[in-house]
Amino acid sequence: NNHARECSGLSGMVFRTLYNGIDLERYPYQEKKGNRLLFIGRMEPFKGAHLALHVAVALRMPLDFIGKDHDTNQEYVKQLKAQIEAAKTAGHDIQYLGEVDHETKLKYLQNAKALLFPALWSEPFGLVPIEAMAVGTPPICMTAGALPEIVAHGRTGWLAQNVDELINFTVKADQISPAECRKHVEEKFSAEVMASTYLDCWQRILKGEGW
């Protein structure tokens, strides 16, 4: 994929991308969504938690933060928490949960109106958008790294070029079909699809056919 070529510098090589997959039994589909936005990720600048907060405040929409905040940039975490408290004081419904177990994360994923995933670096893959789509929740992401290969723009989520687009696409979250999100993951990012792709790859190599 494009991200692999960027990382390797081997622009003339032919790549076959072997995507990650998830166990769909751990991510049950849910059609009905709530009205809250969700951010899941490490509390680091390059993950864009501050942008998720900006979007929620701009739209006056409730937002939940889930993710690791220890062994991270503590100055950034301090600033983010201060910004959240300021937003709450101003009347915004923002909740900071920190790290949670799988069942809690699943509940928030299933009920979220949309997942905000405004990564500011070349994301190598991004499992969280896959998890969101698996349960029927559309991810709204920045166009970075491999994300254009994961999210089908306008069909299973939205890919933004800038913060203004992040805001505009969040308004359009309801235009994405939850069922289409789930179907997309079933077809491309399930554990079964991943295993089958790896087996096929190794069989081709053993036969001397290459990738």
RAPENOR-V563332 format. One record per helix or strand of 3 or more residues. SS is the DSSP state (helix for helix, strand for strand). FROM is the first residue (numbers start at 1). TO is the last residue. If there is no record, write none. Layout:
BEGIN
SS FROM TO
SS FROM TO
END
This chain:
BEGIN
helix 2 8
helix 24 26
strand 37 40
helix 45 47
helix 49 59
strand 63 66
helix 74 89
strand 94 98
helix 102 111
strand 114 117
helix 127 134
strand 139 142
helix 147 150
strand 157 160
helix 163 171
helix 173 175
helix 178 188
helix 191 206
END
